[in-house]
Amino acid sequence: MDSKLTLKLDKTVIEQAKEYAKEHQTSLSRLIESYLALLTSKEKKEDEFEISPFVKSISTGVSISNDIDIKKEYGDYLIKKYK
């Protein structure tokens, strides 16, 4: 059974959300319903945490090797920068 919900949100956020919904061929109501269902899902593992939409939006998809020497890379960067 559907029920009505009134929300007060920043106008810019609403406009961006409407555009996102339009691009994904869904309604804003369905988008919000899906997001709330995801947040409240009982199937989540206890140790699992939610990744915020902002963090997802800045993700580049580039993976960094675990064996990289950060200090050496940064040192090389500084040497090149200040030549």
N, C-alpha and C positions, 0 to 999 in steps of 0.2 A: 504494500500500500504506500503510495507516495504521500508526502506531507510537505508543507511549505516551510521555508526557513528564510529569515531575513538576516543579512549580514551587512556590516558597515566596513568597507575596505577603501583603501586609497584609490582615487580615481585612475591614476596611472596604472596601478596593478590590475584594475578591472579591465581597462582598455587592452593591456598586453595579454591578459588571460582570454579575452574575447577573440583577439587575433590568433592566439595559439589554438583555441578551440576550432576556429574557422579553418585554419590550415590543416588541422587533423580531422576535419569533417565530423565534428561532434558538437554537442551543446555545452555551454558553460556549466549548466546544472549537472550533466553527465560527467564532465571533467572533475568537478568538485566531489561528486558522489564517489567516483572511482578513487580519488585521492584519499578521502576519508575512510573508505573501505580498506584501502591498503594500510593506512595508519593503524586501524583498529583490528586488523586481521589477527585471529587467534592462532593461526598457523605459523606465525613468526617464532623463530627460536629465541629463547630468553637472552642469549648473548649477542643477538643480531641488533644492529642499530640502523637508524634511518639516515640516509644520505640526503642532505637538504637540496632543494632544487637549485640553489645558488651554486653549490659545489658541483652539481651535475652540469650546470651551464658553463662552468669554466674548465671542465675536463677537456683535455686536448687529445686524449687517446694515445699519446706517446708514452712508451714504457721506458724506464731507466733501469739499466743493469744493476743488480745488487752488489756486484763486485767493483763498482766504480770508486775511485779514490777522490772523494770530494775536495779534500784539502789541496791535492795536487792540481785538480782541474781548476779550482778557484785561483790558486797561485799562478797557473799558466794564463788564466784570463786576465789577472791583474798585470802580469808582465807584458802581455800583448796590449792591454789598454794604455799603460803608461810609457810605452816606447816612444 
